[in-house]
Amino acid sequence: MSADKRIEAITARIAERSRPLREPYLDRVRAAATKGVHRSVLSCGNLAHGFAVCSPAEKDALAGDRVPNLGIITAYNDMLSAHQPFETYPALIREAAREAGGVAQVAGGVPAMCDGVTQGQPGMELSLFSRDLIAMAAGVGLSHNMFDSVVYLGVCDKIVPGLVIAALTFGHLPAVFVPAGPMTSGLPNDEKARVRQLYAEGKVGRAELLEAESKSYHGPGTCTFYGTANSNQMLMEIMGFHMPGASFINPGTPLRDALTKEAARRALAITAEGNEFTPAGEMIDERSIVNGVVGLHATGGSTNHTLHLVAMARAAGIMLTWKDISDLSDIVPLLARVYPNGLADVNHFHAAGGMGFLIKELLQGGLLHDDVRTVYGQGLQAYTIEPKLGAQGGVEREPAPKYSHDPKILANIEAPFQASGGLKMLTGNIGKAVIKISAVKPERHVIEAPAKVFHDQLDLNAAFKAGELTGDFIAVVRFQGPKANGMPELHKLTTVLGILQDRGQKVALLTDGRMSGASGKVPAAIHVTPEAVDNGPIGRIREGDMIRLDAVAGTIEVLVDEAEFSARPQAPADLSGNEFGMGRELFAPFRAIAGPADHGASVLFA
């Protein structure tokens, strides 16, 4: 099935723009693949170190370069719910590798931090840069050149994008991503949000808030709302890095383990030693990237991916822009209502038909490229399935349902929740920004109001508690970009601004920081670039300036005389409090060289 001509046109322009980078990248990937992983040419000392702890049979096989060796890059730790399940995965993968006639070794571990733990805390200023650090750490593990294929164990916000950057940097190797799945459903997300709002208003205490949060985040697996972590899993499946149907199976279940073992066997089957060689750098192309963006829009996914997808694509020599993302949003309808875009969680999404149904509908509408390579083979049609546990304990797959099991959560292509996706680019005399409108009511898509200016989200919260946030306003929270303080998520603003909006005030947010996949019902122009610390116009906005945020026209403007606005001096910023503590001093070199938000806010592709 061919894709819609509009999808084809955007894909073609990405390919043309990328040619000067993509062609040299593919030349490097092919040259590395030609050299191959020939352990027999390594020195005896190299090999001895590389398989010192292996069994005698494994040593003999690896020394003779007779069997494929599967590298495992893991983000396991036992503090974070999403990554704790990975503790048992290496043993499962090694067992599957032995059964398939191969060897598997943990090549290295990468850090995995939780934005939920660090929200509003100093550690959040390390979060975005951890993505690039994860890519580097994975690169260290793979630098031993002992591996024919790699499985990547990661789930959450920066971990998967960092691992994808690593997989594409080592693009001559096949790469299969293995998820851990979401935790089972706990306290409904809307009830959790209600308690948060009551706490912010002083109507309940900390004990009630902690009880609600603990009932929501209560066991192994990802958080169940549709933030960056679960957007990651959707992306890995729709881009072909997952085995079909793998994304949203709960941890600790027989089907989850069966999918993990299947992924290991498949990773060994697609090495250069066999007949289905699938190097990650050639598998992922412009069509795969466009499929990822389409999936993001169709599901109302995380705003963080306007940064991550740009950086991930760049690792493969592909130049994706915010305009590409925004133009695709105009074409792709919203087919999923998962919190914060609805009341359902990802377990409900999966039960309604999940990824198999979503991909089927998007293919039917001509909104995906079917003619792509995946770790499973050729074409996305193979992903229009529902995974089941077979009688022998293996994975079986049935066709995805013809109709959604719950049309309030997952819509057919003929009756979408809205005609366009949830992410748009805004441009104007403030620069460029991104807005997510899939959860914003249409009457709030245009806000014109005076600015209230802050240099820290905690200052805005303090103004709220002091009763100073009256009337209509657009909150300008600046000096939050990658060069300033690492571009933390400003998630603590969500509750406060939501309360004010519920009171009848017209409010919006304008910031060079991030809001994450949890950004919801309040209009938020985020990722503003150039950022304030980089002489961006947002640094010249003054208290009381009229600002117009128009998500319909795609504009963000400060409504003052242009000559006077351009002549204003930049506001001073005291960032001394962001330079030390909780490891922030270690990331000073990253802040110094970070690229702009529309280039992925990366230290690797500035």
Helices and strands as residue ranges (DSSP letters): H 5-35, G 39-41, H 44-50, H 56-63, E 69-74, G 84-88, H 89-99, E 103-109, H 115-118, G 122-126, H 127-142, E 149-153, H 159-169, E 175-178, H 189-200, H 206-216, H 228-238, H 254-269, H 280-283, H 286-299, H 305-315, H 322-331, H 346-352, H 354-364, E 373-374, E 377-378, G 380-383, E 385-389, E 395-399, E 423-428, E 431-436, G 442-444, E 446-454, H 457-465, E 473-477, H 482-485, H 492-502, E 507-511, E 524-529, G 532-534, G 537-540, E 546-550, E 555-558, H 562-567, G 576-578, G 584-587, H 588-593, G 597-599
